[in-house]
Amino acid sequence: INAKIINEGKITAQAAGLVGFVAPQVINNGTIIANGGTVILASGESFTIDMYGDKIIEVAISDTLKKQLIENNG
């Protein structure tokens, strides 16, 4: 699995919003704004969003994932 999310731009969530990037490789070179909200950069293969509990996003990986990366330059 060699999937990537690369942000080179500007992402703005509404007030108290959520911005979540989940992939085996996540690279943020841009700007992410979440006034009063949450930004999550996570390395994994699958995820679950919990809209009512204390955990916002749960991320899982398997033995097939060979390379994980989170890089935040923004």
Legacy VTK file of the C-alpha trace (Angstrom):
# vtk DataFile Version 3.0
C-alpha trace
ASCII
DATASET POLYDATA
POINTS 74 float
0.000 0.000 0.000
1.558 3.249 -1.156
-1.312 5.747 -0.828
-0.558 9.383 0.062
-2.423 12.532 0.992
-0.441 15.686 0.189
-1.830 19.137 1.035
-0.158 22.041 -0.769
-2.998 24.545 -0.263
-5.136 26.135 2.430
-7.899 24.160 4.155
-10.309 25.927 6.507
-12.916 24.162 8.634
-15.990 25.917 9.944
-16.077 26.881 13.636
-15.545 23.832 15.856
-15.081 21.695 12.729
-12.895 18.695 12.004
-10.126 18.262 9.434
-8.820 14.721 9.265
-6.260 13.224 6.882
-5.773 9.469 7.210
-3.556 7.512 4.792
-0.411 5.397 4.987
1.529 8.591 4.167
0.273 12.098 5.049
2.231 15.225 4.082
1.039 18.746 4.902
2.960 21.534 3.168
0.030 23.936 3.278
-2.109 25.593 5.938
-4.900 23.940 7.922
-7.184 26.197 9.989
-9.771 24.815 12.425
-10.782 27.641 14.779
-12.059 25.940 17.919
-11.965 22.626 16.055
-9.680 19.652 15.579
-6.983 18.781 13.049
-5.814 15.173 12.841
-2.990 13.876 10.650
-2.811 10.104 11.024
-0.919 7.280 9.352
-2.953 4.120 8.851
-5.059 2.062 6.465
-8.510 2.412 7.959
-10.268 4.680 10.397
-13.486 5.157 12.345
-14.955 8.549 13.264
-16.647 8.542 16.664
-19.141 11.431 16.575
-20.417 10.993 20.151
-17.659 9.482 22.289
-14.392 10.845 23.615
-12.297 9.432 20.777
-12.591 11.492 17.585
-10.814 9.186 15.127
-9.487 5.672 15.660
-6.841 4.510 13.163
-5.863 0.916 12.355
-3.026 -0.689 10.398
-2.242 -4.220 9.283
0.926 -6.207 8.642
0.703 -5.337 4.915
1.479 -1.661 5.534
5.184 -1.267 4.743
5.754 2.481 5.169
4.104 4.982 7.478
4.768 8.720 7.372
3.310 11.890 8.819
5.103 15.075 7.802
3.821 18.526 8.792
5.676 21.424 7.208
2.754 23.859 7.110
LINES 1 75
74 0 1 2 3 4 5 6 7 8 9 10 11 12 13 14 15 16 17 18 19 20 21 22 23 24 25 26 27 28 29 30 31 32 33 34 35 36 37 38 39 40 41 42 43 44 45 46 47 48 49 50 51 52 53 54 55 56 57 58 59 60 61 62 63 64 65 66 67 68 69 70 71 72 73
